[in-house]
Amino acid sequence: MVTTHARDDENYLFFTEGCLPSIQTLRSARPKRPSYFRTTPYPVFRSREEAAAWIMSAAARRSVALANTPRHYNYCSGLEFSRRIPYETWVLGPSPDGSGKLEFWFSGYSKETNYRLFICRNPACFEGRIVYPPWSSDRNFLGFKLHHREYANTAELKRQTSEFFKGALTAYKTGNEAGRAAIEQAGHPYWFSAAFLGGPG
């Protein structure tokens, strides 16, 4: 398993990798809490990647909604914040021509692989409060198991990923659209979700 992260005073980025399970497994992993997850229809997932991106962001919302953080710590927590914080997830696949900026992760895999990369983002602060980054690749967080790959030189892979993250964080300083473009224009097919951002109706 490989995870890494980067942050500055405005944004936090998280990375992990793994092979996706079946669409049936992903559908059964959809969070049931907080209450608005049960009272609002789930989206219709057209692919495993769509489902995985949605679940990752939804799991982050669940963590904030159910957090029991003392208010004097100035952390965002509770149901009201869980609806509004922009928890964003991108799931990336191998680039068609092998030119993607994170293509080194897909070395040895065919283009038909179900191995994917996850990039997650949240602001460092929101409405004057600190946003704790809840991201994890753990089964207890996701609700499903990511099957990770074993790498001989994870230090070099993390170094290259950190360089990519530095560029994305720099882009975010000019605005959220520029930051997202740095990820979405990296040369990989991607699936994006912010899972209930703004709260369901």
C-alpha positions in Angstrom: 0.0 0.0 0.0 1.2 3.5 -0.9 -0.2 6.7 0.4 1.2 10.2 0.5 0.0 13.7 1.0 1.0 17.3 0.6 -0.4 20.5 2.0 0.1 24.2 2.3 -1.8 26.9 4.2 -4.8 26.7 1.8 -5.2 23.1 0.6 -4.6 19.5 1.5 -4.0 16.7 -1.1 -4.0 13.0 -0.4 -2.9 10.1 -2.7 -3.5 6.4 -2.6 -3.6 3.5 -5.2 -5.2 0.1 -5.6 -7.3 -2.2 -7.7 -11.1 -1.6 -7.6 -13.5 -4.3 -6.5 -16.7 -5.2 -8.4 -19.4 -2.6 -8.9 -21.7 -4.8 -6.6 -19.1 -4.5 -3.8 -18.9 -0.7 -4.3 -22.7 -0.3 -4.3 -23.0 -2.1 -1.0 -20.2 0.1 0.5 -22.2 3.3 0.2 -22.4 5.1 3.6 -25.7 5.0 5.5 -24.8 7.8 7.9 -25.4 10.7 8.4 -29.1 10.7 7.9 -29.2 12.6 4.6 -27.3 9.7 3.0 -30.4 7.5 3.7 -33.1 10.1 2.8 -31.6 11.2 -0.6 -31.5 8.8 -3.6 -28.0 7.6 -4.4 -26.6 8.5 -7.8 -26.7 5.9 -10.5 -23.1 4.8 -11.0 -22.2 4.0 -14.6 -18.7 2.6 -13.7 -16.7 1.4 -10.8 -14.6 4.5 -11.0 -17.6 6.8 -10.5 -18.7 4.7 -7.6 -15.3 4.7 -5.9 -14.9 8.5 -6.3 -18.3 9.2 -4.8 -17.7 6.8 -1.9 -14.3 8.3 -1.1 -15.8 11.8 -0.9 -18.9 10.5 0.9 -16.7 8.8 3.5 -15.0 12.1 4.2 -18.3 13.8 4.7 -19.4 11.0 7.1 -16.2 11.5 9.1 -16.9 15.2 9.6 -20.6 14.7 10.3 -20.0 12.1 13.0 -16.9 13.7 14.5 -17.0 14.4 18.2 -14.4 17.2 18.1 -14.6 19.8 21.0 -15.6 23.2 19.5 -12.7 25.0 21.3 -10.3 23.1 19.0 -11.8 25.2 16.1 -12.2 22.2 13.8 -15.0 21.9 11.3 -17.3 19.1 12.6 -20.9 18.2 12.7 -23.7 17.8 10.2 -23.9 21.4 9.1 -20.2 21.5 8.0 -20.4 18.0 6.5 -22.8 19.3 3.8 -20.7 22.3 2.8 -17.0 21.4 2.9 -15.7 20.7 -0.6 -14.3 17.2 -0.2 -13.2 16.2 -3.7 -12.0 13.0 -5.2 -10.5 12.1 -8.5 -10.0 8.5 -9.7 -7.4 8.3 -12.4 -6.7 5.5 -15.0 -3.8 4.8 -17.3 -3.4 7.3 -20.1 -4.1 6.0 -23.6 -0.7 6.9 -25.0 1.4 6.5 -21.8 2.1 10.2 -21.5 0.2 10.9 -18.3 2.1 12.7 -15.6 1.5 9.9 -13.1 1.9 7.1 -15.6 4.9 5.7 -13.7 2.3 4.1 -11.3 0.9 2.0 -14.1 4.2 0.4 -15.2 3.7 -3.2 -15.8 -0.1 -3.0 -16.2 -2.1 -3.3 -19.4 -4.5 -0.6 -20.4 -7.4 -2.9 -19.4 -6.3 -3.0 -15.7 -8.7 -2.1 -13.0 -5.8 -0.5 -11.0 -6.5 3.1 -10.3 -5.0 6.2 -8.6 -7.0 8.3 -6.0 -6.3 12.0 -5.5 -8.4 13.7 -2.8 -8.5 17.3 -1.8 -10.0 19.5 0.9 -9.4 23.1 1.9 -7.1 23.6 4.9 -9.7 26.0 6.5 -13.4 26.5 5.8 -15.6 29.3 7.2 -12.9 30.3 9.6 -12.4 26.8 11.0 -9.7 24.2 10.5 -10.6 21.3 8.2 -9.1 18.0 9.5 -8.2 15.8 6.5 -10.0 12.5 7.1 -8.8 10.6 4.0 -7.6 7.0 4.3 -7.3 3.9 2.2 -8.3 1.8 5.1 -11.3 -0.5 4.7 -12.9 0.9 7.9 -12.9 4.3 6.2 -13.9 3.3 2.7 -16.3 0.4 3.4 -14.5 -1.7 0.8 -11.1 -3.1 0.3 -8.6 -1.6 -2.1 -6.2 -4.2 -3.3 -2.8 -2.5 -3.3 0.2 -3.2 -5.4 3.6 -4.1 -3.9 6.4 -1.8 -5.2 10.1 -2.2 -4.9 10.9 1.5 -4.8 8.1 3.4 -3.2 10.4 6.3 -2.1 11.0 7.3 -5.7 7.3 6.9 -6.6 6.3 9.1 -3.7 9.0 11.6 -4.7 7.6 11.9 -8.2 4.0 12.2 -6.9 5.1 14.9 -4.4 6.5 16.9 -7.4 3.1 16.6 -9.1 1.3 17.7 -5.9 3.6 20.7 -5.6 2.5 21.9 -9.0 -1.2 21.3 -8.2 -0.9 23.2 -4.9 0.8 26.1 -6.7 -2.1 26.1 -9.3 -4.7 26.2 -6.5 -3.2 29.4 -5.2 -4.5 31.1 -8.3 -8.0 29.6 -7.8 -9.9 26.4 -7.4 -10.5 26.0 -11.1 -6.8 26.3 -11.9 -6.0 23.7 -9.2 -8.6 21.2 -10.5 -7.3 21.8 -14.0 -3.8 20.8 -12.9 -5.2 17.4 -11.9 -7.7 16.9 -14.7 -5.3 18.0 -17.4 -2.5 15.6 -16.3 -3.1 13.3 -19.3 -5.2 10.6 -17.5 -8.8 9.6 -17.9 -10.5 10.7 -14.7 -13.7 10.4 -12.7 -14.6 13.1 -10.2 -17.0 13.4 -7.3 -17.7 15.8 -4.4 -20.6 13.6 -3.1 -23.5 15.7 -1.9 -21.5 19.0 -1.8 -23.9 21.6 -0.7 -26.2 19.0 0.9 -29.0 17.2 -0.7 -32.4 18.8 -1.1 
